[in-house]
Amino acid sequence: MRDTANAKNHEVVTRNSDYHRMFALKAAKEAERVLPFFEKERPHDSRPRRAIEAIRAWAKGKRELGMTEVRKLSLGSHAAARDAKSDSARFAARAAGQAVATWHVPTHAMAVPAYACKAIAASKNQMRSKQDGHHIRRTTPQGSRGLTTRSS
């Protein structure tokens, strides 16, 4: 039995093992779940999607990856995050960058759910902000303040 308490994180999951591929596949699925936040804002920027597709294909044994390609895909996703305007889009792109980096270091997969949660929370905050912006102040015919209502 292996003593994992003293092992470094990257030694616990053997490279190219079934566990490594499973982590990569789970990371790809989680990143893809929030990808629409990015694609809605930047529909012509495919960098995060390409990263997710690459790591998914590798995890399923359908393609090989190398360090140069993974680095380019990961850094491209993080650059896409910097180009995004909203937090939800930024966090979604960062999730994709971390997902593909799982090929290099399996523990990168652990950052993906955190970024996905941040993307979802940011999206909810953005929706609340938009709703708050639709509140209007109405006055009665006599000029006194009435109730604040939401416009439709």
MOWO-V99366 format. One record per residue. PHI is phi in degrees with one decimal (none if undefined). NEAR is the number of other ideal C-beta (glycine too) atoms within 10 Angstrom. D_LAST is the distance of its C-alpha to the last C-alpha in Angstrom with 1 decimal. Layout:
<<PHI,NEAR,D_LAST> <PHI,NEAR,D_LAST>>
This chain:
<<none,3,63.0> <-89.3,8,61.3> <-85.0,6,60.7> <-82.2,11,57.1> <-64.1,6,57.0> <-100.4,7,59.2> <-81.4,11,57.7> <-73.1,8,55.4> <-52.9,11,51.9> <-73.0,13,52.6> <-90.3,12,55.7> <-69.4,13,54.1> <-106.2,21,52.5> <-71.2,11,55.0> <-57.6,11,53.9> <65.0,12,53.2> <-77.4,11,53.6> <-60.3,9,51.5> <-65.7,12,49.7> <-60.2,19,49.0> <-66.1,19,47.5> <-65.2,14,45.5> <-59.6,23,44.0> <-63.4,27,43.2> <-65.9,18,41.5> <-64.4,16,39.4> <-64.3,30,38.4> <-62.4,27,37.5> <-63.2,15,35.3> <-67.2,22,33.5> <-66.0,33,33.0> <-66.7,19,31.7> <-60.8,16,29.1> <-105.1,27,27.3> <-55.3,21,28.4> <-56.7,14,25.0> <-61.6,25,23.7> <-74.3,30,26.4> <-67.1,16,26.4> <-66.5,13,22.7> <-80.8,17,23.6> <-131.9,19,27.1> <-63.9,8,27.5> <-99.7,5,30.9> <-103.1,19,32.4> <-97.4,13,34.3> <-58.0,23,36.3> <-64.1,31,34.6> <-62.7,18,34.5> <-61.0,17,38.2> <-64.0,30,39.1> <-64.9,25,37.6> <-62.8,17,39.2> <-66.4,23,42.5> <-69.9,32,42.7> <-64.6,20,41.6> <-61.4,15,44.3> <-64.3,23,46.8> <-60.5,23,46.0> <-88.5,12,46.5> <77.4,9,49.8> <-95.9,8,48.7> <-158.9,13,49.4> <-100.4,9,51.2> <-127.9,17,49.9> <-129.1,9,51.9> <-59.4,9,51.4> <-62.0,8,50.9> <-68.0,15,48.1> <-62.7,19,46.4> <-60.5,14,46.6> <-63.7,16,45.1> <-66.1,25,42.2> <-67.0,25,41.5> <-64.9,15,41.8> <-63.9,20,39.7> <-65.6,28,36.8> <-69.1,19,37.1> <-67.1,13,37.3> <-61.9,25,34.1> <-61.7,22,32.6> <-67.4,9,33.8> <-79.8,14,32.2> <-73.0,20,28.7> <-92.1,9,26.2> <-95.6,18,24.1> <-64.0,17,25.8> <-62.5,25,24.6> <-67.9,28,26.2> <-61.1,23,29.2> <-66.3,24,29.8> <-64.5,34,29.4> <-66.2,34,32.0> <-66.1,28,34.3> <-60.2,33,34.2> <-65.0,35,35.5> <-62.4,26,38.2> <-71.0,28,39.4> <-60.1,35,39.3> <-69.5,33,41.7> <-68.4,26,43.8> <-59.5,29,44.6> <-59.2,29,47.3> <-76.6,14,49.1> <-133.6,14,48.6> <-53.6,25,47.3> <-70.9,15,45.9> <-61.1,21,43.2> <-59.1,25,41.4> <-70.1,13,40.7> <-78.7,17,38.5> <-63.2,30,36.1> <-61.3,17,34.4> <-64.5,14,34.0> <-65.9,23,32.3> <-64.1,25,30.1> <-62.7,14,29.1> <-63.2,18,28.4> <-64.2,27,26.3> <-65.4,16,24.2> <-62.4,13,23.9> <-64.0,19,23.0> <-64.0,20,20.3> <-64.2,11,18.7> <-64.3,13,19.2> <-65.2,15,17.6> <-65.5,11,14.4> <-62.3,10,14.5> <-62.7,9,15.2> <-65.5,9,12.2> <-64.3,10,9.9> <-61.7,9,12.1> <-69.1,9,11.8> <-92.0,10,8.1> <-71.6,10,9.6> <-127.3,9,10.6> <-94.8,9,13.8> <-107.6,10,14.1> <-118.5,9,17.6> <-79.2,9,19.3> <-56.2,6,21.4> <-81.5,6,24.4> <93.6,6,23.0> <-82.1,7,22.8> <-73.3,9,20.1> <-104.8,11,17.5> <-77.0,7,15.3> <-83.7,9,12.9> <-127.1,11,9.4> <-88.9,9,6.4> <-82.2,8,3.8> <-90.7,4,0.0>>
